[in-house]
Amino acid sequence: MSKLKIAGALTAVVLVVLGIIAALKLSAGPDHRGTDSHTHIDALDPAHASPDAVAVNALTIIHSWRPGTDDTAWQALHRASALLTDPLARAAKTAPNPPIRPIPQWDSWTRSHDRINAAVTVTEPVVVDGDDATVVARVNQLVLHPGGTTTPYTVSRLQVRLRHFQDKGWLVSRYQLAPDKP
């Protein structure tokens, strides 16, 4: 076979491969890879979040405790301050005086280096009435032990009230035990 025929065959193969690559690129649609823009997205920012997302984030923070780092469970409420409005925001601003009654297991958790984490699930459709919303959620608290095991602690059904602000989005104003469903 002549060198000319070999060069022609190789050129044909290269053109076919390039054609296949181009067809695959075009059929894949637009490129949606990330950019190097410095846009910061804060998952906990309530400004553009739904009322149920804000309620879940707030309850998760409020019911996740760090014995040994925190002196009391109040510090978890304080950590949630950015998601709260009055009257709950006032309670989160300054530690209660006299202090709240300590949780009986707190010292034991501190000695064991345990953490208490909350898993929150919305259990009913969100009710929105103008700038007010109500979310009903179940809060499951688990004690996380340093070895990786867990122990159930509490399960609560809570009713969360939220208020919407033009500049801040949805914020939690109060929560309480939810009445049992009939």
PyMOL commands that set and color helices and strands:
alter all, ss='L'
color gray80, all
select helices_A, chain A and resi 3-27+46-48+51-62+74-79+81-83+88-93+106-112
alter helices_A, ss='H'
color red, helices_A
select strands_A, chain A and resi 115-122+127-129+132-144+150-165+169-177
alter strands_A, ss='S'
color yellow, strands_A
deselect
rebuild
show_as cartoon
